[in-house]
Each structure stands twice: as structure tokens, then as C-alpha cells.
Amino acid sequence: MAESAVPTHLQPFFMQRADKGNDTQITGDIRCSCGSTSFAAMHSRDDDCVYRLICTGCGQDILLFDARTHGWDALVCHMPGEYLGQGEETEKCESCGGECFEVTVWIEPTEKAEFISCAEGELPEEAWVNAFTWFAAHLTCTRSGKQKRGWADIETA
């Protein structure tokens, strides 16, 4: 994809990886606006509807994914995910118990032409980057180096 397909809410934090990705997916590391790449990682308990990060450098709260507002179903089909409001869980490293992680995000964007066709003028053309069809996030503990692949793994269409 020649045009950037990074969702609007992630653009300030998404550092695309040149060694990963292709025409059907984009991969990038998350970097806070303060420059830190270390985060506490949280997700909503029980329903895995919301994933967010808290920067360990400055405390900034970064929303990675919310099924109620992000992705194809929420945006194009007006079918937001159900949030049960059961609180949040903070991720801990399975190896050392640490709570600081580097985060890599993988996104499967939709084709811009398909979005325009399906949105039928209901949504602005530039919103196509927010109608991605898959979202995943992988964690790497900053202390032990242990990876947790598929921490978030959500099909949104």
C-alpha cells in the first residue's frame, strides 16, 4: 500500500518497521511522544474490548484499540463491540513478573477503494485508515526479553 494505512489514533505513536509488513499488513513499534518505548500494558477484564498503554517515562495514556470505535465493524457497519465494564488487568511478564513492555502492533488495513464503496458517502474518504480489518499487539518484557505474541488479536470485520 503506497498510502499510509496507520489508523488516525495511532499515527503520533506508530513507528513503522521497514523490516516487517507488506501489501496486506503494516507493522510498527509504539513510541510515546516523550520518546520512551516502555509501557505498562492493560486490557479490559473479561471482554478484551479495550487495550491501552501507560508510558513508564511520562505517564501518557495511549489507547491502542477500543472495539466500540475502532475497526471495520465499528466504523462501517456501526456494530460496536460490547464493553462489559469489568475493570482492567495490567499485564505481567510470565518469566519475571515485570510490568514494563515494548509494544509491536500489526494491522491489516482495508483497501481504500473497498472502504469508499461500502461507506457510500456516509463517511469521509480519509477515514479509510480507521476501518482496518485486523488488529494485533505483541509485548516484549523490557527486563527479561520474554515475548507475549498475540496479547491483542482482534478481527474487526
C-alpha positions, 0 to 999 in steps of 0.5 A: 500500500503506497498510502499510509494505512496507520489508523488516525489514533495511532499515527503520533505513536506508530513507528513503522518497521521497514523490516516487517509488513507488506501489501496486506499488513503494516507493522510498527513499534509504539513510541510515546511522544516523550520518546520512551518505548516502555509501557505498562500494558492493560486490557479490559477484564473479561471482554478484551474490548479495550487495550491501552498503554501507560508510558513508564517515562511520562505517564501518557495514556495511549489507547491502542484499540477500543472495539466500540470505535475502532475497526471495520465493524465499528466504523462501517457497519456501526456494530460496536463491540460490547464493553462489559465494564469489568475493570482492567488487568495490567499485564505481567511478564510470565518469566519475571513478573515485570510490568514494563513492555515494548509494544509491536502492533500489526494491522491489516488495513482495508483497501481504500477503494473497498472502504469508499464503496461500502461507506457510500458517502456516509463517511469521509474518504480519509477515514479509510485508515480507521476501518482496518480489518485486523488488529494485533499487539505483541509485548516484549518484557523490557527486563527479561526479553520474554515475548507475549505474541498475540496479547491483542488479536482482534478481527474487526470485520 
